[in-house]
Amino acid sequence: MPIKRPLTLCIIYDPPRILLGMKKRGFGAGRWNGFGGKLKEGETIESAAKREIFEETGITAHDIEKRGVIEFEFSPQSGQKNAGILEVHVFQVRGFTGTPEESEEMKPQWFSVDEIPYDTMWPDDIHWLPLFLAGKRFKGRFLFGEHDTILAHQLEETNVLP
């Protein structure tokens, strides 16, 4: 059984705009995404989310709410070695202080929700981000193959999140 690795993904949503970051290095480089990453030893999911937002944007999140959990798995053909299953906890950031600034890892930019750059994001985002923007809670699973093609997925609204 593959190992599940918990990660955070935070979307700063201030209707009618959303803050995304252009990933500058590492996994997902060259794509617009939310902010987040790995947990450090002893960290809770929520504290990791807040830390990652600060490290990647310079803003301090005050009000975050878990909105989804998505598992990502990569087939052997995907080229992602030892990825295991990425268990991504998706948060909405409602309140923050500071001004988003570029970091070594991310270049933040505000987008109107009508102009979200789905064509330069992970291909799963177009499936779950509309649920997020509609205020729904969700859980799902995506299996990726070569060239980040979605081989299979399931996604559902839920009131219960792990």
C-alpha positions in Angstrom: 0.0 0.0 0.0 1.5 3.4 -1.0 2.3 5.8 1.8 0.0 8.8 2.2 1.8 12.1 2.6 -0.3 15.0 4.0 0.2 18.4 2.4 -1.6 21.7 2.5 -3.0 23.9 -0.2 -4.4 27.3 0.6 -6.5 29.5 -1.6 -6.8 33.1 -0.7 -10.3 34.0 -1.9 -11.5 37.5 -1.5 -14.6 37.6 -3.8 -14.6 38.4 -6.7 -10.9 37.7 -6.8 -8.6 34.8 -6.0 -4.8 34.9 -5.2 -2.8 32.3 -7.0 1.0 31.9 -7.2 3.2 31.0 -10.1 5.4 28.2 -8.8 9.0 29.1 -9.6 10.8 25.9 -8.7 10.4 22.3 -7.6 7.2 20.2 -8.0 4.7 22.0 -10.1 7.1 24.7 -11.4 5.6 26.8 -14.2 2.0 26.4 -13.0 -0.4 28.7 -11.2 -1.5 27.2 -7.9 -2.6 27.9 -4.4 0.0 28.1 -1.6 1.1 25.3 0.7 3.3 22.3 1.1 4.7 19.7 3.5 4.2 19.5 7.2 7.2 19.8 9.5 7.6 17.4 12.4 5.1 18.0 15.1 3.1 20.5 13.0 -0.7 20.4 12.7 -2.3 20.6 9.2 -3.6 24.1 10.1 -0.3 25.4 11.5 1.5 24.1 8.4 -1.0 25.9 6.1 -0.4 29.2 7.9 3.3 28.8 7.9 3.4 27.9 4.2 1.3 30.9 3.3 3.6 33.2 5.2 6.8 31.7 3.7 5.4 31.8 0.1 3.6 35.2 0.2 4.7 37.2 3.3 1.0 37.5 4.4 -0.3 36.3 7.8 -3.5 34.2 7.5 -5.9 34.8 10.4 -9.1 33.0 9.3 -8.7 29.7 7.5 -11.3 27.0 6.9 -10.7 23.5 5.6 -12.8 23.0 2.5 -11.6 19.8 0.9 -9.3 16.8 1.0 -8.0 15.4 -2.3 -5.8 12.4 -2.8 -3.4 12.5 -5.8 -1.7 9.4 -7.0 0.8 9.1 -9.9 1.0 6.0 -12.1 4.4 4.5 -12.8 4.1 6.1 -16.3 3.8 9.6 -14.9 7.5 9.8 -14.2 6.9 10.9 -10.5 9.0 8.5 -8.5 8.3 7.7 -4.9 5.4 10.2 -4.8 3.1 7.8 -2.9 -0.3 9.3 -2.4 -0.4 13.0 -1.8 -3.3 13.8 0.7 -3.9 17.4 0.1 -5.9 19.4 2.7 -7.5 22.4 0.9 -8.1 25.5 2.9 -9.8 28.8 2.2 -8.1 31.9 3.6 -10.7 34.5 4.4 -8.7 37.0 6.6 -5.1 38.0 6.4 -2.8 40.9 7.1 0.0 42.1 4.9 0.5 42.5 1.2 1.4 39.5 -1.0 5.0 39.6 -2.1 7.1 37.4 -4.4 9.2 34.8 -2.6 11.9 32.4 -3.9 9.3 29.8 -4.5 6.1 31.7 -5.6 5.1 34.8 -7.5 1.6 35.8 -6.2 -1.0 37.4 -8.5 -4.7 38.3 -8.0 -7.2 37.0 -10.6 -10.8 37.7 -11.1 -12.8 34.5 -10.6 -13.9 34.9 -14.3 -10.3 34.9 -15.4 -8.8 32.0 -13.6 -5.9 30.6 -15.7 -7.0 27.0 -15.8 -4.9 26.3 -18.9 -1.7 26.9 -16.9 -2.8 25.1 -13.7 -2.8 21.5 -12.7 -5.5 19.8 -14.8 -7.5 18.7 -11.7 -8.1 22.3 -10.6 -10.9 22.8 -13.2 -12.8 20.0 -11.5 -12.7 21.0 -7.8 -12.0 24.7 -7.8 -15.6 25.6 -9.0 -16.9 23.6 -5.9 -14.5 25.6 -3.7 -15.6 28.9 -5.2 -19.3 27.9 -4.7 -18.6 27.5 -0.9 -18.9 23.7 -1.0 -16.9 21.1 1.0 -15.5 18.2 -1.1 -13.3 15.2 -1.2 -11.8 13.5 -4.1 -9.1 11.4 -5.7 -7.2 11.9 -9.0 -4.9 9.4 -10.7 -2.3 11.0 -13.1 -0.5 9.3 -16.0 2.1 10.6 -18.5 2.3 14.3 -19.1 0.0 14.9 -16.1 -3.0 13.4 -17.9 -5.9 12.5 -15.6 -6.5 8.8 -16.0 -9.3 8.5 -13.4 -10.9 10.7 -10.8 -13.8 10.9 -8.4 -15.1 14.0 -6.7 -18.0 14.6 -4.4 -19.5 17.2 -2.1 -19.4 16.3 1.6 -20.1 17.7 5.0 -17.5 15.5 6.8 -13.8 16.1 6.2 -10.9 14.2 7.9 
